[in-house]
Amino acid sequence: MRYLVSIVGMFGFMLVLAVGLLLEKPLPLSLVTALVAAVGFALLCQWWTQLVLMSYRQAIQTVPAQPVAAPAVPAVAEPRTPLVAGRRASRRK
């Protein structure tokens, strides 16, 4: 999880720094906003990761005790008889 948070923080830093430089803002202001964005991105990533892990653990604990029943196989319909000269062919068994 540390690596993920670090990578997301670096991504946020680079993204906000690039946008600040593209908008021709002064370098110190762009660096400060990029640092704040890196912290914000990292905290948001950490919160989201913990939320996903907690949900996953809860789902594991609440696995149903009974096995899931196999779905019922629908009855296959009899194929239609071919048409012969506008009428159905008779079926002889």
DSSP file (Angstrom, degrees, kcal/mol; ACC not computed):
  #  RESIDUE AA STRUCTURE BP1 BP2  ACC     N-H-->O    O-->H-N    N-H-->O    O-->H-N    TCO  KAPPA ALPHA  PHI   PSI    X-CA   Y-CA   Z-CA
    1    1 A M     >        0   0    0      0, 0.0     4,-2.4     0, 0.0     5,-0.2   0.000 360.0 360.0 360.0 -31.4    0.0    0.0    0.0
    2    2 A R  H  >  +     0   0    0      1,-0.2     4,-2.4     2,-0.2     5,-0.2   0.914 360.0  49.1 -61.9 -41.9    2.9    2.3    0.6
    3    3 A Y  H  > S+     0   0    0      2,-0.2     4,-2.7     1,-0.2    -1,-0.2   0.910 110.5  50.2 -65.9 -41.1    4.1    2.1   -2.9
    4    4 A L  H  > S+     0   0    0      2,-0.2     4,-2.5     1,-0.2     5,-0.2   0.927 112.0  47.0 -62.3 -45.6    0.6    2.8   -4.3
    5    5 A V  H  X S+     0   0    0     -4,-2.4     4,-2.3     1,-0.2    -1,-0.2   0.900 113.4  49.4 -64.1 -40.3    0.2    5.9   -2.1
    6    6 A S  H  X S+     0   0    0     -4,-2.4     4,-2.4    -5,-0.2    -2,-0.2   0.915 111.7  48.0 -65.1 -42.9    3.7    7.1   -3.1
    7    7 A I  H  X S+     0   0    0     -4,-2.7     4,-2.4     2,-0.2    -2,-0.2   0.915 112.6  48.0 -65.5 -42.0    3.1    6.6   -6.8
    8    8 A V  H  X S+     0   0    0     -4,-2.5     4,-2.6     2,-0.2    -1,-0.2   0.896 111.1  51.8 -66.0 -39.1   -0.3    8.4   -6.6
    9    9 A G  H  X S+     0   0    0     -4,-2.3     4,-2.3     2,-0.2    -2,-0.2   0.915 110.9  47.4 -61.8 -43.2    1.3   11.2   -4.7
   10   10 A M  H  X S+     0   0    0     -4,-2.4     4,-2.7     2,-0.2     5,-0.2   0.898 111.1  51.8 -64.7 -39.7    4.0   11.6   -7.3
   11   11 A F  H  X S+     0   0    0     -4,-2.4     4,-2.6     1,-0.2    -2,-0.2   0.929 110.4  48.0 -61.5 -45.3    1.4   11.5  -10.1
   12   12 A G  H  X S+     0   0    0     -4,-2.6     4,-2.4     2,-0.2     5,-0.3   0.898 111.9  50.5 -62.2 -40.6   -0.6   14.3   -8.3
   13   13 A F  H  X S+     0   0    0     -4,-2.3     4,-2.4     2,-0.2     5,-0.2   0.949 113.6  43.8 -61.1 -50.2    2.6   16.3   -7.9
   14   14 A M  H  X S+     0   0    0     -4,-2.7     4,-2.5     1,-0.2    -2,-0.2   0.892 114.0  51.2 -65.0 -39.5    3.6   16.0  -11.6
   15   15 A L  H  X S+     0   0    0     -4,-2.6     4,-2.2    -5,-0.2    -1,-0.2   0.946 114.7  40.6 -63.5 -49.4    0.1   16.6  -12.8
   16   16 A V  H  X S+     0   0    0     -4,-2.4     4,-2.5     2,-0.2    -1,-0.2   0.867 115.1  52.1 -71.1 -35.5   -0.5   19.8  -10.8
   17   17 A L  H  X S+     0   0    0     -4,-2.4     4,-2.4    -5,-0.3    -1,-0.2   0.923 110.6  48.5 -64.5 -43.2    3.0   21.1  -11.5
   18   18 A A  H  X S+     0   0    0     -4,-2.5     4,-2.4    -5,-0.2    -2,-0.2   0.912 112.5  47.9 -63.2 -42.6    2.6   20.6  -15.2
   19   19 A V  H  X S+     0   0    0     -4,-2.2     4,-1.9     2,-0.2    -1,-0.2   0.915 111.8  50.5 -65.0 -42.1   -0.8   22.4  -15.2
   20   20 A G  H  <>S+     0   0    0     -4,-2.5     5,-2.4     1,-0.2    -2,-0.2   0.901 113.1  45.3 -62.3 -41.1    0.7   25.2  -13.2
   21   21 A L  H ><5S+     0   0    0     -4,-2.4     3,-1.2     1,-0.2    -1,-0.2   0.862 110.7  53.4 -71.8 -34.9    3.6   25.6  -15.6
   22   22 A L  H 3<5S+     0   0    0     -4,-2.4    -1,-0.2     1,-0.3    -2,-0.2   0.838 107.2  51.8 -66.9 -31.6    1.4   25.4  -18.6
   23   23 A L  T 3<5S-     0   0    0     -4,-1.9    -1,-0.3    -5,-0.2    -2,-0.2   0.373 116.4-120.3 -84.3   5.7   -0.8   28.2  -17.2
   24   24 A E  T < 5 +     0   0    0     -3,-1.2    -3,-0.2     1,-0.2    -2,-0.1   0.843  55.0 159.9  58.4  40.5    2.5   30.2  -16.8
   25   25 A K      < -     0   0    0     -5,-2.4    -1,-0.2     1,-0.1     5,-0.0  -0.533  52.3 -82.7 -81.9 158.1    2.2   30.6  -13.0
   26   26 A P     >  -     0   0    0      0, 0.0     4,-2.4     0, 0.0     5,-0.2  -0.288  38.5-118.8 -62.1 149.2    5.3   31.5  -11.1
   27   27 A L  H  > S+     0   0    0      1,-0.2     4,-2.6     2,-0.2     5,-0.2   0.899 110.4  51.5 -59.4 -46.3    7.5   28.5  -10.3
   28   28 A P  H  > S+     0   0    0      0, 0.0     4,-2.3     0, 0.0    -1,-0.2   0.915 112.4  46.9 -59.8 -40.0    7.3   28.9   -6.4
   29   29 A L  H  > S+     0   0    0      1,-0.2     4,-2.4     2,-0.2     5,-0.2   0.911 112.3  50.0 -66.5 -41.3    3.5   29.0   -6.6
   30   30 A S  H  X S+     0   0    0     -4,-2.4     4,-2.0     1,-0.2    -1,-0.2   0.893 111.3  49.4 -63.3 -39.7    3.4   26.0   -8.9
   31   31 A L  H  X S+     0   0    0     -4,-2.6     4,-2.4     2,-0.2    -2,-0.2   0.915 111.3  48.5 -66.2 -42.8    5.7   24.0   -6.6
   32   32 A V  H  X S+     0   0    0     -4,-2.3     4,-2.3    -5,-0.2    -2,-0.2   0.935 113.6  45.9 -64.7 -45.4    3.7   24.8   -3.5
   33   33 A T  H  X S+     0   0    0     -4,-2.4     4,-2.4     1,-0.2    -1,-0.2   0.873 112.0  52.7 -66.0 -34.2    0.4   23.9   -5.1
   34   34 A A  H  X S+     0   0    0     -4,-2.0     4,-2.3    -5,-0.2    -1,-0.2   0.888 108.8  49.9 -67.3 -38.0    2.0   20.7   -6.5
   35   35 A L  H  X S+     0   0    0     -4,-2.4     4,-2.0     2,-0.2    -2,-0.2   0.921 112.0  47.4 -65.1 -43.1    3.2   19.7   -3.0
   36   36 A V  H  X S+     0   0    0     -4,-2.3     4,-2.4     1,-0.2    -2,-0.2   0.905 112.3  50.4 -64.0 -40.1   -0.3   20.3   -1.5
   37   37 A A  H  X S+     0   0    0     -4,-2.4     4,-3.2     2,-0.2     5,-0.2   0.883 106.8  54.7 -65.6 -37.7   -1.8   18.3   -4.4
   38   38 A A  H  X S+     0   0    0     -4,-2.3     4,-2.3     2,-0.2    -1,-0.2   0.918 110.6  45.6 -62.0 -43.0    0.7   15.4   -3.8
   39   39 A V  H  X S+     0   0    0     -4,-2.0     4,-2.6     2,-0.2     5,-0.2   0.925 114.7  48.5 -65.3 -43.7   -0.4   15.2   -0.1
   40   40 A G  H  X S+     0   0    0     -4,-2.4     4,-2.4     2,-0.2    -2,-0.2   0.924 112.3  47.3 -63.0 -45.1   -4.1   15.4   -1.1
   41   41 A F  H  X S+     0   0    0     -4,-3.2     4,-2.4     1,-0.2    -1,-0.2   0.916 113.4  49.2 -62.1 -43.0   -3.8   12.8   -3.8
   42   42 A A  H  X S+     0   0    0     -4,-2.3     4,-2.4    -5,-0.2    -2,-0.2   0.910 112.2  47.2 -65.3 -42.7   -1.9   10.5   -1.4
   43   43 A L  H  X S+     0   0    0     -4,-2.6     4,-2.5     2,-0.2    -1,-0.2   0.908 112.6  49.4 -66.2 -40.7   -4.4   10.9    1.4
   44   44 A L  H  X S+     0   0    0     -4,-2.4     4,-2.4    -5,-0.2    -2,-0.2   0.906 112.0  48.7 -64.1 -40.5   -7.3   10.3   -0.9
   45   45 A C  H  X S+     0   0    0     -4,-2.4     4,-2.6     2,-0.2    -2,-0.2   0.906 111.4  49.7 -64.9 -42.1   -5.6    7.1   -2.3
   46   46 A Q  H  X S+     0   0    0     -4,-2.4     4,-2.3     2,-0.2    -2,-0.2   0.924 112.2  47.6 -64.0 -44.1   -4.9    5.8    1.2
   47   47 A W  H  X S+     0   0    0     -4,-2.5     4,-2.2     1,-0.2    -2,-0.2   0.932 113.7  47.3 -61.7 -46.3   -8.5    6.4    2.3
   48   48 A W  H  X S+     0   0    0     -4,-2.4     4,-2.3     1,-0.2    -2,-0.2   0.898 111.6  50.6 -64.6 -40.7   -9.9    4.7   -0.8
   49   49 A T  H  X S+     0   0    0     -4,-2.6     4,-2.6     1,-0.2    -1,-0.2   0.910 110.9  48.5 -64.3 -42.5   -7.5    1.7   -0.5
   50   50 A Q  H  X S+     0   0    0     -4,-2.3     4,-2.4     1,-0.2    -1,-0.2   0.888 110.6  52.0 -64.6 -38.1   -8.5    1.2    3.2
   51   51 A L  H  X S+     0   0    0     -4,-2.2     4,-2.1     2,-0.2    -2,-0.2   0.913 111.3  46.4 -63.2 -43.6  -12.2    1.4    2.2
   52   52 A V  H  X S+     0   0    0     -4,-2.3     4,-2.5     2,-0.2    -2,-0.2   0.921 113.5  48.3 -65.9 -44.3  -11.7   -1.2   -0.5
   53   53 A L  H  X S+     0   0    0     -4,-2.6     4,-2.6     2,-0.2    -2,-0.2   0.898 111.4  50.1 -64.2 -40.2   -9.8   -3.5    1.8
   54   54 A M  H  X S+     0   0    0     -4,-2.4     4,-2.2     2,-0.2    -1,-0.2   0.912 112.0  48.1 -64.3 -41.8  -12.3   -3.2    4.6
   55   55 A S  H  X S+     0   0    0     -4,-2.1     4,-2.2     2,-0.2    -2,-0.2   0.897 111.5  50.7 -64.4 -40.4  -15.1   -4.0    2.2
   56   56 A Y  H  X S+     0   0    0     -4,-2.5     4,-2.1     2,-0.2    -2,-0.2   0.926 110.7  48.1 -63.8 -45.2  -13.2   -7.0    0.8
   57   57 A R  H  X S+     0   0    0     -4,-2.6     4,-1.9     1,-0.2    -1,-0.2   0.895 111.5  50.7 -63.0 -39.5  -12.6   -8.3    4.4
   58   58 A Q  H  X S+     0   0    0     -4,-2.2     4,-1.4     1,-0.2    -1,-0.2   0.891 109.4  50.7 -65.8 -38.7  -16.3   -7.9    5.2
   59   59 A A  H  < S+     0   0    0     -4,-2.2    -1,-0.2     1,-0.2    -2,-0.2   0.873 108.5  52.5 -66.6 -36.6  -17.3   -9.7    2.1
   60   60 A I  H >< S+     0   0    0     -4,-2.1     3,-1.0     1,-0.2    -1,-0.2   0.893 109.4  49.4 -64.8 -39.4  -15.0  -12.6    2.9
   61   61 A Q  H 3< S+     0   0    0     -4,-1.9    -1,-0.2     1,-0.2    -2,-0.2   0.780 108.9  52.4 -72.4 -26.3  -16.5  -12.9    6.4
   62   62 A T  T 3< S+     0   0    0     -4,-1.4    -1,-0.2    -5,-0.1    -2,-0.1  -0.021  72.9 143.9-102.3  31.3  -20.1  -12.9    5.2
   63   63 A V    <   -     0   0    0     -3,-1.0    -3,-0.1     1,-0.1    -4,-0.0  -0.506  60.8-103.0 -67.4 134.6  -19.7  -15.7    2.6
   64   64 A P        -     0   0    0      0, 0.0    -1,-0.1     0, 0.0     4,-0.1  -0.313  20.0-140.9 -63.2 143.0  -22.9  -17.8    2.6
   65   65 A A  S    S+     0   0    0      2,-0.1    -2,-0.1    -3,-0.1    -3,-0.0   0.808  83.5  69.5 -74.5 -30.1  -22.7  -21.1    4.4
   66   66 A Q  S    S-     0   0    0      1,-0.1     2,-0.1     3,-0.0     3,-0.1  -0.675  91.9-111.6 -90.7 142.5  -24.7  -23.0    1.8
   67   67 A P        -     0   0    0      0, 0.0     2,-0.3     0, 0.0    -1,-0.1  -0.378  39.7 -99.0 -68.1 151.4  -23.4  -23.6   -1.6
   68   68 A V        -     0   0    0     -4,-0.1     2,-0.1     1,-0.1     0, 0.0  -0.549  40.8-117.4 -73.3 129.9  -25.0  -21.8   -4.4
   69   69 A A        -     0   0    0     -2,-0.3    -1,-0.1     1,-0.1     3,-0.1  -0.380  29.7-107.4 -69.1 144.3  -27.5  -23.9   -6.2
   70   70 A A        -     0   0    0      1,-0.1    -1,-0.1    -2,-0.1     3,-0.1  -0.462  42.4-101.1 -69.3 142.0  -26.9  -24.7   -9.9
   71   71 A P        -     0   0    0      0, 0.0     2,-0.2     0, 0.0    -1,-0.1  -0.360  41.3-102.4 -66.0 145.0  -29.2  -22.8  -12.2
   72   72 A A        -     0   0    0      1,-0.1    -3,-0.0    -3,-0.1     0, 0.0  -0.447  32.0-125.5 -68.2 136.1  -32.1  -24.8  -13.6
   73   73 A V        -     0   0    0     -2,-0.2    -1,-0.1    -3,-0.1     3,-0.1  -0.729  26.9-125.3 -84.3 123.2  -31.5  -25.9  -17.1
   74   74 A P        -     0   0    0      0, 0.0     2,-0.1     0, 0.0    -1,-0.0  -0.364  29.8 -99.7 -69.3 148.5  -34.5  -24.8  -19.3
   75   75 A A        -     0   0    0      1,-0.1     2,-0.4    -2,-0.0     0, 0.0  -0.444  38.0-119.0 -67.5 137.9  -36.2  -27.5  -21.3
   76   76 A V        -     0   0    0     -2,-0.1     2,-0.1    -3,-0.1    -1,-0.1  -0.656  27.2-123.9 -81.8 129.3  -35.1  -27.5  -24.9
   77   77 A A        -     0   0    0     -2,-0.4     3,-0.1     1,-0.1    -1,-0.1  -0.424  29.1-103.5 -72.1 146.2  -37.9  -26.8  -27.3
   78   78 A E        -     0   0    0     -2,-0.1    -1,-0.1     1,-0.1     3,-0.1  -0.459  42.6-107.1 -67.3 138.4  -38.6  -29.3  -30.0
   79   79 A P        -     0   0    0      0, 0.0     2,-0.1     0, 0.0    -1,-0.1  -0.361  36.8-106.8 -67.0 148.3  -37.3  -28.2  -33.3
   80   80 A R        -     0   0    0      1,-0.1    -3,-0.0    -3,-0.1     0, 0.0  -0.438  34.8-109.5 -73.6 148.2  -40.0  -27.1  -35.8
   81   81 A T        -     0   0    0     -2,-0.1    -1,-0.1     1,-0.1    10,-0.0  -0.504  38.9-102.9 -77.5 147.7  -40.6  -29.4  -38.7
   82   82 A P        -     0   0    0      0, 0.0     7,-1.9     0, 0.0     2,-0.4  -0.327  33.7-112.8 -70.4 153.1  -39.5  -28.3  -42.1
   83   83 A L  E     -A   88   0A   0      5,-0.2     2,-0.5     3,-0.0     5,-0.3  -0.686  26.4-164.4 -86.2 135.9  -42.0  -26.9  -44.6
   84   84 A V  E >  S-A   87   0A   0      3,-4.4     3,-2.2    -2,-0.4     0, 0.0  -0.971  72.6 -25.3-123.0 116.3  -42.7  -28.9  -47.7
   85   85 A A  T 3  S-     0   0    0     -2,-0.5    -1,-0.1     1,-0.3     3,-0.1   0.869 127.4 -47.8  51.0  44.2  -44.5  -27.1  -50.5
   86   86 A G  T 3  S+     0   0    0      1,-0.2     2,-0.3     0, 0.0    -1,-0.3   0.335 126.6  85.7  86.0  -9.3  -46.1  -24.6  -48.1
   87   87 A R  E <  S-A   84   0A   0     -3,-2.2    -3,-4.4     3,-0.0    -1,-0.2  -0.869  85.2 -99.3-122.2 158.4  -47.3  -27.3  -45.7
   88   88 A R  E     -A   83   0A   0     -2,-0.3    -5,-0.2    -5,-0.3     2,-0.2  -0.512  39.4-114.7 -74.8 141.6  -45.6  -29.0  -42.8
   89   89 A A        -     0   0    0     -7,-1.9     2,-0.2    -2,-0.2    -1,-0.1  -0.509  35.3-109.1 -73.1 144.7  -44.1  -32.4  -43.4
   90   90 A S        -     0   0    0     -2,-0.2     2,-0.6     1,-0.1    -1,-0.1  -0.481  25.9-133.9 -75.3 146.0  -45.7  -35.1  -41.5
   91   91 A R        -     0   0    0     -2,-0.2     2,-0.5    -3,-0.0    -1,-0.1  -0.894  20.9-169.0-104.3 119.7  -43.7  -36.6  -38.7
   92   92 A R              0   0    0     -2,-0.6    -2,-0.0     1,-0.1     0, 0.0  -0.912 360.0 360.0-110.8 134.3  -43.7  -40.4  -38.6
   93   93 A K              0   0    0     -2,-0.5    -1,-0.1     0, 0.0    -2,-0.0   0.381 360.0 360.0-116.0 360.0  -42.4  -42.2  -35.6
